[in-house]
């Protein structure tokens, strides 16, 4: 093999592993240069590796989805509590009206009845299941 054919390393690379990130902006906004394929942070002006920007975007998207799920769960709990409060207010309203000498009206026959004459109760889920089954 000839001396001219050997590969000569004229550009040694220095690897810096403990270097700080180029952009440390919180919730950075990225500017994409479509001609030169460069990603730049709008906040600090740092030129970023496209993979780093994509990874940051994906992590922020996961965080948004997590907050959305958490918000949906909190809203479900809130709605359930509101439903219970409405039911409780309904019971309070019926009790107050009964104490003031008023009787409720039966939704089936339209007749007034004394709630103290109710002899038993049945589970709501059982009744709804019977209606659904025919």
C-alpha positions as CSV (number, residue, x, y, z in Angstrom):
1,X,0.0,0.0,0.0
2,X,1.3,3.4,-1.0
3,X,1.7,6.2,1.5
4,X,-0.6,8.5,-0.5
5,X,-3.5,5.9,-0.2
6,X,-3.6,5.9,3.6
7,X,-6.4,7.7,5.3
8,X,-4.9,10.6,7.2
9,X,-6.8,12.2,10.1
10,X,-6.4,15.9,9.8
11,X,-9.4,17.0,11.8
12,X,-9.4,15.5,15.3
13,X,-12.7,15.8,17.1
14,X,-13.0,16.7,20.8
15,X,-16.0,15.2,22.6
16,X,-17.5,17.3,25.4
17,X,-19.8,15.1,27.4
18,X,-20.5,17.3,30.4
19,X,-21.5,20.4,28.5
20,X,-24.7,22.3,29.4
21,X,-27.6,22.4,27.0
22,X,-27.4,25.1,24.4
23,X,-31.0,26.3,25.1
24,X,-32.4,26.2,28.7
25,X,-35.5,28.2,27.9
26,X,-38.7,27.0,29.7
27,X,-41.4,26.3,27.1
28,X,-39.3,27.5,24.2
29,X,-40.8,28.6,20.9
30,X,-38.9,27.2,18.0
31,X,-38.3,28.9,14.7
32,X,-37.8,26.5,11.8
33,X,-35.7,27.5,8.8
34,X,-37.0,25.4,6.0
35,X,-34.3,26.4,3.5
36,X,-31.3,25.6,5.7
37,X,-33.0,23.0,7.9
38,X,-32.1,24.8,11.1
39,X,-34.1,25.0,14.3
40,X,-33.5,28.1,16.4
41,X,-34.9,29.1,19.8
42,X,-36.9,32.3,19.6
43,X,-36.1,33.1,23.2
44,X,-32.4,32.9,23.4
45,X,-31.5,32.5,19.7
46,X,-29.6,29.2,20.2
47,X,-29.3,27.0,17.2
48,X,-30.6,23.5,18.2
49,X,-30.3,20.0,16.9
50,X,-33.6,19.1,15.3
51,X,-33.9,15.9,17.3
52,X,-33.6,17.9,20.5
53,X,-36.4,20.2,19.5
54,X,-38.6,17.3,18.4
55,X,-37.9,15.5,21.7
56,X,-38.7,18.7,23.7
57,X,-42.0,19.1,21.7
58,X,-43.0,15.4,22.3
59,X,-42.3,15.7,26.1
60,X,-44.3,18.9,26.3
61,X,-47.1,17.2,24.4
62,X,-47.1,14.3,26.9
63,X,-47.3,16.8,29.7
64,X,-50.3,18.5,28.1
65,X,-52.0,15.1,27.7
66,X,-51.3,14.2,31.3
67,X,-52.8,17.6,32.5
68,X,-55.8,17.0,30.2
69,X,-56.4,13.6,31.7
70,X,-56.0,15.0,35.2
71,X,-58.4,17.8,34.4
72,X,-61.0,15.4,33.0
73,X,-60.7,13.2,36.2
74,X,-61.2,16.3,38.4
75,X,-64.1,17.4,36.3
76,X,-65.8,14.0,36.7
77,X,-65.4,14.2,40.5
78,X,-66.7,17.7,40.5
79,X,-69.7,16.7,38.4
80,X,-70.5,13.8,40.7
81,X,-70.3,16.0,43.7
82,X,-72.5,18.6,42.0
83,X,-75.0,15.8,41.2
84,X,-75.0,14.7,44.8
85,X,-75.5,18.2,46.0
86,X,-78.5,18.7,43.7
87,X,-80.0,15.5,44.9
88,X,-79.5,16.5,48.5
89,X,-81.0,19.9,47.8
90,X,-84.0,18.1,46.2
91,X,-84.5,16.0,49.3
92,X,-84.2,19.1,51.5
93,X,-86.8,20.9,49.3
94,X,-89.2,18.0,49.6
95,X,-88.7,17.8,53.3
96,X,-89.3,21.6,53.7
97,X,-92.4,21.5,51.6
98,X,-93.8,18.5,53.5
99,X,-93.2,20.3,56.8
100,X,-95.1,23.2,55.4
101,X,-98.1,21.0,54.8
102,X,-97.6,20.1,51.1
103,X,-97.8,16.5,49.7
104,X,-95.8,15.3,46.6
105,X,-97.6,14.3,43.4
106,X,-97.2,10.8,42.0
107,X,-95.5,11.0,38.6
108,X,-97.5,7.9,37.3
109,X,-101.1,8.7,38.4
110,X,-100.9,12.4,39.2
111,X,-102.5,11.9,42.7
112,X,-101.1,13.5,45.8
113,X,-99.8,11.2,48.5
114,X,-98.4,11.4,52.0
115,X,-94.7,10.4,51.9
116,X,-95.0,9.0,55.4
117,X,-97.2,6.2,53.9
118,X,-94.4,4.8,51.7
119,X,-93.9,1.2,52.9
120,X,-90.7,0.3,51.1
121,X,-88.0,1.4,48.6
122,X,-86.4,-0.4,45.7
123,X,-82.9,0.0,44.2
124,X,-82.8,2.5,41.3
125,X,-80.4,0.3,39.3
126,X,-82.8,-2.7,39.7
127,X,-85.7,-0.6,38.4
128,X,-83.7,0.8,35.5
129,X,-82.5,-2.7,34.6
130,X,-86.1,-4.0,34.6
131,X,-87.1,-1.2,32.2
132,X,-84.2,-1.9,29.9
133,X,-84.9,-5.7,29.8
134,X,-88.6,-5.0,28.9
